[in-house]
Amino acid sequence: MSPLTTHLRVPGPTPLPDRVREAGSWQMVNHRGPEFKALLERVTQGLKRAFRTENDLVILTASGTGGLEAAVVNHLSPGDPVLSTSIGAFGDRFGAIATRYGADVTKVEVEWGRAADPADVEAALGRMIEAGRAPRAVLLTHNETSTGVTNPIQALAETARRAAPDALLIVDGISGLGAVPFEADAWGLDVVVTGSQKSWMVPPGLAMVSVSGRAWQAAERATMPRFYFDLASHQKAMVKGETPWTPAVGVCFALDVALELLEAEGYERIFARHAAVGAATRAGIKALGFELFADPPVASNTVTAARVPPDMDWAAFNRALRGRGLVLAGGQGKLTGQIFRVGHLGAVSVNEILAALEILEETAIEFGRPQERGRALVAAVSAADSAATSDKENTVEATAPVGSAA
Amino acid sequence: MSPLTTHLRVPGPTPLPDRVREAGSWQMVNHRGPEFKALLERVTQGLKRAFRTENDLVILTASGTGGLEAAVVNHLSPGDPVLSTSIGAFGDRFGAIATRYGADVTKVEVEWGRAADPADVEAALGRMIEAGRAPRAVLLTHNETSTGVTNPIQALAETARRAAPDALLIVDGISGLGAVPFEADAWGLDVVVTGSQKSWMVPPGLAMVSVSGRAWQAAERATMPRFYFDLASHQKAMVKGETPWTPAVGVCFALDVALELLEAEGYERIFARHAAVGAATRAGIKALGFELFADPPVASNTVTAARVPPDMDWAAFNRALRGRGLVLAGGQGKLTGQIFRVGHLGAVSVNEILAALEILEETAIEFGRPQERGRALVAAVSAADSAATSDKENTVEATAPVGSAA
């Protein structure tokens, strides 16, 4: 028997608000006509406000991985030295794309579950420069979806800028942007990528990429081949209110509505909401006796990973969760079977987290892990309340003018 | 004032049937869960039936152009000799992708508005082989959207197979497949690409690519770089009921419903319907005094191009059409301002064509081109009636077992 309600708690695709779902049912329009032109301009401006950038921004019909590929192949040439700072499966993928297209990739290895340390990045850059391999680009992950860790991207970017001033800063912002504080321009980020199915509350199908002036200059010299993902073609079309190839029109409709909802709520409130759901998820999962995977100070507010206990049959447990309507994500890459992940980004409030925790609790009891019924819920709401208060201050700090805080 | 009804008559995106639109509003699911796995398997099987292939078939989140790029970069290496048979803007694009990735492209030039001649392809292949540049692939366009011409793909493929047996046949089937007879296996086509927003009655966002055994063999040796469009990664995920990167889930929902509608109607009837709307469109436009662009015997049954009369201000005329709710496409590339195009593929019957013709007629009269009111409609219905009859025979012939007809 299927449960009446499904709780989709994977880190993307995220649940769609009703108005966004409705937009998905609209009839098609001509993607080279005035309605779509107006929509594209509106959506681009809205995204620029969310990225906190005045750089150009283009919209690709692709998943986030396509956006990462675009971010690499437009700005680099085969043989270019690149520093890849990977803290998980998506960081590895970013570096693998650069390698596949012939970049000379040096990797800063970080234990999964931890954030990258600016000192390690500085040292790695120093070694590259000393060896006569001055990096053309530094690849950074903002929020690592596979481990539930948020990198200190501002500090990493500052360090990289100082240690290798000519290197482009290319950032995977896919699963954090729009949910936690982010400042593309103030942090000096050259290329930033995100994906529609994450914080944006929109179906998958679009990757959005911002491009700085110096990234465009690099693009003119960059010889990695590209056609579909050629950002200059996209920018050339964008100034006419078009895309070079037929875009995912329905997903653009949804994005237009979603951005309106996000701006009506306001990003400060959205960041506070994600801080609250992040804290609630972590507190609840801990109260249930699971060990959190991420290093606590850098635990992500959009996705939480927890270790599967050694004596637990994850496949059976997951089937039981699904039977009660809770859909979680497993581990990726070398973490397959080792962790499970709860997505809490986009259209999510503390109430949705309570529902997920309640099902986790009930199922854990069924699997012979005795719990005081409701304890996870108490822990979650109380963590959410404190987070909402403390995050208010953090948020204000994080979006203060550049230079006012380390 | 906006018209109450919009008639979207561009050659993609095509109008969505109501049930397909509803699918666009469904809530997201986990793209690595059992519901999506079942959907992906269903959709893949349905597409294989439509392609008439037993080859592997993968679904990419991209526009058709992304599919064309995948078809090139997976099977070729830089320096590989390739014959590109272009009969319009999309054929040019196909060749440009191969060139961009370093293929050594020889082009068979065909006057726009005409189909490719098998004899020209044979001669070009002969010259390449003589010059020691035996082609690794022949790029063919099934239906050229920019000119409204359908190539005799069966004859072209037969010729290419005979003249250059080792060359892969890579076919852009984007705007014809699913609307006019097509036989991927019987015609020996190695790689075939289509796009969701054409005959499939689905929003844009997906490209579907079939890959033959010998194309997979070529892929193992092919060194053009690819990551997002790596078809082997897609096939590896596909056997687990997944995609390697997050797919456009909402567009997949729509495709699932659309394939059900298409199979309920039956491809024989669908081909007859497109033959009827094609004939109706051409007859009606001619009756209105416009000159058809395509060579009559190879005029497409999915898109019709007509010349803009020299004394007509196309921009003003198009604005007036839009004011009455008729959305047409202009010319592309060197045909910009020279032609207009009427899309008639996907969810379209003769009645929709009559509506378009009625608006064209009314607007033409307003622009001082006197017409006997209703004449285009009479011409259209009568052409549709004859086409439906004669096409029945053609269709049966075209889908008869291999070898039973030339």
Interface residues (C-beta under 8 A of the other chain):
Chain A: T6 L8 V10 G12 P13 T14 P15 L16 R21 E22 G24 S25 W26 Q27 M28 V29 N30 H31 R32 G33 T61 A62 S63 G64 T65 G66 E69 A96 I97 R100 Y101 G102 G195 Q197 P203 P204 G205 M224 P225 R226 F227 Y228 F229 P244 W245 T246 P247 A248 V249 G250 V251 A254 R322 V327 A329 G330
Chain B: T6 L8 V10 G12 P13 T14 P15 L16 R21 E22 G24 S25 W26 Q27 M28 V29 N30 H31 R32 G33 T61 A62 S63 G64 T65 G66 E69 A96 I97 R100 Y101 G102 G195 Q197 P203 P204 G205 M224 P225 R226 F227 Y228 F229 P244 W245 T246 P247 A248 V249 G250 V251 A254 R322 V327 A329
